[in-house]
Amino acid sequence: MPSDLHDPDIRPLWQSLADRLAQGDAPETIKTVTVPLTRPARARIAGWLAHTTPQGRRRPLRTRDSGTTIPVPRLLTALGHTHHDLRNLIEAAGLQIPDTASTRTAARRLRTEIDSHAAHALPDAPLLNERLRSYGISEDTLEKRRFLIDALARAHAVLPLPRRLSLARLAHHCAADPHYFDLNDNGRGALLVLLARDLLNAEQPDTPAGDRGLLARLGIVADRLSQTVLLFNVQATGDGPSDRALNLAYKDRRPVHLTLHDLTAHPPTLQAGQRLLVVENVSLIDEALERGVTRPLACTRGTLSAVDHTLLALARDAGLALEYAGDHDPWGHAIAATVHDRYRATLVAMDDAAHRSAADSEPDWSRLPRAGRETNDHEPPRDRSGVEGRIYQENSAIIDMLLGASRSDPLRPDTSPAASSAQSHTGPWPPSPHDSVHMPSR
């Protein structure tokens, strides 16, 4: 038996064999291992293996990009051992083989225990149980998983509700935490939706509004007052509360917020034939107010939440001509594509020509390196048009495309500060003396 088992060049071989044993492979089943080896290591191992060939001739080892393949039975024979000695041989080379058998046994026990608990607590929820079984489990997560299953079981016990109840109150009842089932990225809200699918034998919702609609069928109301959509110059023809709110705001020429509750409990009948421009940023509604814009507008606030999907569906079904405009970045274009595909909206000021025109209107200093300026870690370096940087809707060229040019815009290149201060404005501008803005003296 060679005396150089501790050679560092050979260590990757022993480590590879140790890993195989740690994975649960029986020594007699390990026929080959492929491992990256140095040239001296390959020469040394080939010398060992030569003892197993006639006249001690060396047979070249097969080496590829993934490493050198070592025939394990021949190696053991050359070293004067059998597969029964493999563990001792590896330990003699200075490596420890963790006892993973007991770990795997414990994991199987935990999995069996938690799956059995879920099946007993949620007997008629196959989709939910399937999702729970897909999650990993360990001693560290066992209690949290058991608590989650019990919270879902408490929800199951009271569903469907005899009257509507907020999601926060249900979550507090089930988990002593009003945010436990929030419909966000924590995943627990999605599990509650899965439970609703099981109880109602329903299809998978494909929008946030669909998730909330499914829960509402069981009496759970989520975000119906906190989620709002902003509308301006939109008319309705019905006589419900939401219709009256829209028409009064239209008469007064002011924006109005409608909640998800307004749009679902009292959906307005939107006047057909309107051309509704939906924008991403609320600053566009602000600018429309200052410019005296009279066309119908709505704002999604840079996302498509349940209330936005609900409004867009109402507008589409009422026969409104929908237009959509967002920021020029991957997220803005992704949202625009969804609005176009699902609600048949026409995209405006979002093509490559608009992007390039807006980029050309940006000041020269905005093209300088970003050192010393705050940056958005998520800002993409280039948009799909190839123009560097993101283009926001607040870009003057984009605003003019969407709302029409304004000679009173104080940021027009041909408008001096003195001239802009003399412009007449509607609304609360100019400010009162108490709110006056004084230019610093030079």
C-alpha positions in Angstrom: 0.0 0.0 0.0 1.4 3.4 -1.0 2.4 5.7 1.9 1.5 8.9 0.2 -2.3 8.9 0.7 -2.0 12.4 2.3 -0.5 13.8 -0.9 -2.5 17.1 -1.5 -2.7 16.4 -5.2 -4.6 13.2 -4.4 -6.9 14.8 -1.9 -9.7 15.7 -4.6 -10.0 11.9 -5.2 -10.6 11.1 -1.6 -13.0 14.1 -1.3 -15.0 12.9 -4.2 -15.3 9.4 -2.7 -16.2 10.9 0.7 -19.0 13.0 -1.0 -20.4 9.9 -2.6 -20.5 8.0 0.7 -22.1 11.1 2.4 -24.8 11.1 -0.2 -25.7 7.6 0.9 -24.1 5.6 -1.9 -23.0 2.1 -0.8 -19.3 1.5 -1.3 -19.8 -1.5 -3.5 -22.0 0.6 -5.9 -19.4 3.2 -6.6 -17.8 2.0 -9.8 -16.1 5.2 -11.0 -15.6 8.8 -9.9 -14.7 11.7 -12.2 -12.7 14.4 -10.5 -10.3 17.2 -11.7 -6.7 16.2 -11.0 -3.3 17.6 -11.6 -0.9 15.9 -13.9 1.3 14.6 -11.0 -1.9 13.2 -9.4 -2.9 11.4 -12.6 0.6 9.9 -12.9 0.6 8.7 -9.3 -2.8 7.1 -9.6 -1.8 5.5 -12.9 1.2 4.0 -11.2 -1.0 2.5 -8.5 -3.4 1.0 -11.1 -0.5 -0.5 -13.0 -0.2 -3.1 -10.3 -3.6 -4.5 -11.5 -2.6 -4.9 -15.1 -0.4 -7.7 -16.7 3.4 -7.0 -16.4 2.4 -3.8 -14.5 1.8 -1.9 -17.7 0.3 1.5 -17.2 -3.1 2.1 -18.8 -3.8 5.8 -19.6 -6.7 7.3 -17.6 -9.6 8.9 -19.4 -9.5 12.6 -18.9 -12.1 15.1 -20.2 -13.1 18.7 -19.4 -15.1 17.4 -16.4 -12.1 15.7 -14.9 -10.3 12.3 -14.8 -12.4 9.1 -14.5 -11.0 6.7 -11.8 -12.1 3.1 -11.7 -12.8 2.6 -8.0 -12.7 -1.2 -7.8 -9.3 -1.3 -9.5 -8.0 1.4 -7.3 -9.0 -0.5 -4.2 -7.4 -3.6 -5.5 -4.2 -1.8 -6.3 -4.1 -0.4 -2.8 -4.7 -3.9 -1.3 -8.2 -3.2 -0.1 -11.8 -4.1 -0.9 -14.9 -1.9 -0.9 -15.5 -2.8 2.8 -12.3 -0.8 3.6 -13.3 2.3 1.6 -14.6 4.4 4.6 -11.4 3.5 6.6 -9.2 4.4 3.6 -10.8 7.8 3.2 -10.5 8.5 6.9 -6.8 7.4 6.8 -6.4 10.1 4.1 -7.5 12.7 6.6 -11.1 13.2 5.6 -14.3 12.9 7.7 -17.5 11.4 6.2 -20.6 13.0 7.8 -23.2 10.6 8.9 -26.0 11.7 6.6 -28.1 8.6 7.0 -29.4 9.8 10.3 -30.0 13.2 8.9 -32.0 11.8 6.0 -34.0 9.6 8.4 -34.8 12.6 10.5 -35.9 14.6 7.5 -38.2 11.7 6.3 -39.7 11.6 9.8 -40.3 15.3 9.8 -41.8 15.2 6.3 -44.1 12.3 7.3 -45.1 14.0 10.5 -45.9 17.4 8.9 -47.6 16.0 5.9 -49.8 13.8 8.1 -50.7 16.9 10.2 -51.7 18.9 7.2 -53.8 16.1 5.7 -55.6 15.7 9.0 -56.1 19.5 9.5 -57.1 20.2 5.9 -58.7 17.0 4.7 -60.6 18.5 1.7 -57.9 20.8 0.4 -55.9 18.8 -2.1 -54.3 21.8 -4.0 -53.3 23.3 -0.7 -51.8 20.1 0.6 -49.9 19.6 -2.6 -48.4 23.0 -2.3 -47.5 22.5 1.4 -45.7 19.2 0.5 -43.6 21.0 -2.0 -41.9 23.1 0.7 -38.8 21.9 2.5 -38.9 21.1 6.1 -36.4 21.0 8.9 -36.2 21.1 12.7 -35.8 24.9 12.5 -38.9 25.4 10.4 -41.2 22.7 11.9 -43.0 24.8 14.4 -43.6 27.6 11.9 -45.0 25.1 9.4 -47.2 23.6 12.0 -48.5 27.1 13.0 -49.2 27.9 9.4 -51.2 24.7 8.9 -53.1 25.4 12.1 -53.9 29.0 11.0 -55.2 27.8 7.6 -57.3 25.1 9.4 -58.8 27.9 11.6 -59.7 29.8 8.5 -61.2 26.6 6.9 -63.3 26.1 10.0 -65.2 29.5 9.6 -65.4 29.5 5.7 -67.6 30.5 4.0 -68.3 33.4 6.3 -72.0 34.3 7.1 -71.2 38.0 6.3 -68.3 39.8 4.8 -65.2 40.2 7.0 -61.9 42.0 6.3 -58.8 39.9 5.5 -57.0 41.6 8.4 -59.7 40.5 10.9 -59.7 36.9 9.6 -55.9 36.8 9.8 -56.0 38.1 13.4 -58.5 35.5 14.3 -56.4 32.7 12.8 -52.9 33.8 13.6 -53.2 36.8 16.1 -51.5 38.9 13.3 -53.7 41.0 11.0 -51.0 40.9 8.3 -50.5 37.1 8.4 -52.4 36.5 5.2 -51.6 39.7 3.4 -51.7 39.2 -0.4 -48.1 40.1 -1.1 -44.9 38.2 -1.5 -44.9 36.4 1.9 -46.7 33.5 0.2 -49.2 32.9 3.0 -51.9 34.9 1.3 -51.4 32.8 -1.8 -52.0 29.7 0.4 -55.3 31.2 1.5 -56.3 31.7 -2.1 -55.4 28.1 -2.7 -57.7 27.1 0.1 -60.4 29.2 -1.5 -59.9 27.3 -4.8 -60.2 24.0 -3.0 -63.4 25.0 -1.2 -65.0 26.5 -4.3 -63.5 24.1 -6.9 -62.4 27.2 -8.8 -59.8 27.8 -11.5 -56.5 29.6 -10.8 -57.0 33.4 -10.9 -54.6 35.2 -13.2 -54.8 38.7 -11.8 -54.7 40.3 -8.3 -58.3 41.2 -8.8 -59.1 37.6 -9.5 -57.5 36.6 -6.2 -59.6 39.1 -4.3 -62.7 38.1 -6.2 -62.2 34.5 -5.2 -61.8 35.4 -1.5 -64.9 37.6 -1.7 -67.0 34.6 -2.7 -66.2 33.2 0.7 -66.9 36.5 2.4 -63.3 37.7 2.8 -62.7 41.3 1.6 -59.1 42.3 1.0 -57.8 45.9 0.5 -61.1 47.1 -0.8 -60.7 50.5 1.0 -57.0 50.9 1.0 -56.6 50.3 -2.8 -57.7 53.3 -4.8 -57.5 54.4 -8.4 -57.3 58.1 -9.4 -59.6 59.4 -12.2 -60.0 62.8 -13.8 -62.6 64.0 -16.3 -64.4 60.6 -16.5 -68.2 60.5 -17.0 -70.7 57.9 -16.0 -74.3 57.2 -17.0 -75.6 55.2 -14.0 -77.2 56.5 -10.8 -75.1 54.6 -8.2 -72.7 56.1 -5.7 -69.7 55.6 -7.9 -71.5 57.2 -10.9 -72.5 60.2 -8.8 -69.0 60.6 -7.5 -67.5 60.6 -11.0 -70.0 63.0 -12.4 -69.8 65.4 -9.5 -66.0 65.4 -9.9 -66.3 65.9 -13.6 -68.6 68.9 -13.1 -66.2 70.4 -10.6 -63.1 69.6 -12.8 -61.3 67.8 -10.0 -59.7 64.4 -9.7 -61.5 61.7 -7.6 -60.3 58.5 -6.0 -62.5 55.4 -6.2 -61.7 52.5 -4.0 -61.8 48.8 -4.8 -65.0 48.7 -2.8 -66.5 51.4 -5.0 -65.7 49.5 -8.2 -66.9 46.1 -7.0 -69.8 46.9 -4.7 -71.1 49.9 -6.8 -69.4 49.5 -10.2 -70.1 52.7 -12.2 -71.6 52.6 -15.7 -68.9 54.4 -17.7 -70.1 56.5 -20.5 -69.3 54.8 -23.8 -67.3 56.6 -26.4 -64.9 58.2 -24.0 -61.2 57.9 -24.9 -59.5 57.1 -21.6 -55.8 57.7 -21.2 -54.3 55.6 -18.4 -50.9 56.8 -17.2 -48.4 55.3 -14.8 -47.5 58.3 -12.7 -49.8 60.6 -10.6 -47.7 63.6 -11.6 -49.3 63.4 -15.0 -52.7 64.1 -13.4 -51.2 67.1 -11.5 -49.9 68.5 -14.8 -53.2 67.9 -16.5 -54.9 70.0 -13.8 -52.4 72.9 -14.4 -52.8 72.7 -18.2 -56.6 72.6 -18.0 -56.8 69.2 -19.8 -60.3 68.1 -20.4 -59.8 64.6 -21.7 -60.6 61.6 -19.4 -57.5 60.3 -17.5 -56.8 57.6 -14.9 -53.6 56.7 -13.0 -52.3 53.2 -12.0 -49.4 54.5 -9.8 -46.8 52.5 -11.6 -48.3 49.0 -11.0 -51.3 46.9 -11.8 -53.0 46.2 -8.5 -56.4 44.7 -8.1 -58.2 48.0 -8.3 -56.4 48.9 -11.5 -57.4 45.6 -13.1 -61.0 46.1 -12.0 -61.1 49.6 -13.5 -59.5 48.5 -16.8 -62.0 45.6 -17.1 -64.9 48.0 -16.5 -63.6 50.4 -19.1 -63.0 47.7 -21.7 -66.5 46.1 -21.1 -68.1 49.5 -21.3 -66.6 50.1 -24.8 -64.2 52.9 -23.9 -61.3 53.5 -26.2 -58.4 52.7 -23.9 -54.9 54.2 -24.2 -52.0 53.5 -22.0 -48.7 55.3 -21.4 -45.9 54.4 -18.9 -42.3 55.0 -18.2 -39.7 53.8 -20.7 -38.0 51.0 -18.9 -38.4 47.2 -18.8 -41.1 47.3 -16.1 -43.0 50.1 -17.8 -43.0 48.2 -21.1 -44.1 44.9 -19.3 -47.1 46.7 -17.7 -47.9 48.3 -21.0 -47.9 44.9 -22.8 -50.2 43.5 -20.2 -52.7 46.4 -20.6 -52.5 46.1 -24.3 -53.0 42.3 -24.5 -55.6 41.9 -21.8 -57.6 45.1 -22.2 -57.0 46.0 -25.8 -55.4 49.3 -25.0 -53.5 51.3 -27.6 -50.0 52.3 -26.4 -49.2 55.9 -26.8 -45.8 57.7 -26.5 -44.1 54.4 -25.8 -42.5 53.5 -29.1 -38.8 53.8 -30.0 -39.3 57.2 -31.7 -40.9 58.6 -28.6 -38.1 57.3 -26.5 -35.4 58.8 -28.7 -37.3 62.2 -29.0 -37.6 62.3 -25.2 -33.9 61.3 -24.7 -32.9 64.1 -27.1 -34.8 66.6 -24.9 -33.0 65.6 -21.8 -30.4 68.2 -20.6 -26.8 67.6 -21.3 -25.9 67.3 -17.6 -28.2 64.3 -17.3 -26.0 62.3 -19.6 -22.9 62.8 -17.4 -21.7 60.0 -15.2 -23.8 59.4 -12.2 -21.1 60.1 -9.6 -22.5 62.4 -6.9 -26.1 61.8 -7.9 -28.6 59.5 -6.3 -29.3 56.4 -8.3 -31.9 53.7 -8.4 -30.3 50.3 -7.9 -33.0 48.8 -10.2 -32.5 51.3 -13.0 -31.6 49.5 -16.2 -28.7 50.8 -18.2 -30.6 50.7 -21.5 -34.2 50.4 -22.7 -35.3 48.2 -25.5 -34.9 51.0 -28.0 -31.1 51.1 -27.3 -31.2 54.6 -25.9 -29.2 54.8 -22.7 -31.1 55.2 -19.5 -34.7 55.1 -18.4 -37.1 57.8 -19.6 -39.7 58.8 -17.1 -43.1 60.1 -17.9 -42.1 63.4 -16.3 -39.9 64.1 -19.3 -41.3 67.3 -20.9 -41.4 65.8 -24.4 -43.4 62.8 -23.2 -45.8 65.1 -21.2 -46.4 67.2 -24.4 -47.1 64.0 -26.4 -49.7 62.9 -23.9 -51.3 66.1 -22.7 -50.5 68.6 -25.5 -47.9 71.4 -25.4 -48.3 74.1 -22.8 -47.0 77.7 -23.4 -47.3 78.3 -19.6 -45.0 75.4 -18.7 -42.2 77.1 -16.6 -39.7 74.5 -17.7 -40.0 75.2 -21.4 -36.6 76.0 -22.8 -37.8 79.4 -24.1 -39.4 80.4 -20.8 -37.2 82.5 -18.5 -37.8 82.6 -14.7 -39.0 86.2 -14.9 -41.3 85.4 -17.7 -42.7 82.3 -16.0 -43.4 84.3 -12.8 -45.6 86.6 -14.9 -47.6 83.8 -16.4 -51.2 83.5 -15.3 -52.1 80.3 -13.7 -55.3 78.6 -12.6 -55.9 77.1 -9.2 -53.8 78.0 -6.1 -50.9 79.5 -8.1 -49.4 82.1 -7.6 -48.8 81.2 -3.9 -49.9 83.5 -1.1 -47.3 85.9 0.4 -46.7 83.4 3.2 -45.8 80.8 0.7 -43.7 83.0 -1.6 -40.6 81.5 -3.0 -37.7 84.1 -3.0 -34.8 83.6 -5.4 -31.5 84.0 -3.7 -29.6 87.2 -4.4 -26.3 87.0 -6.2 
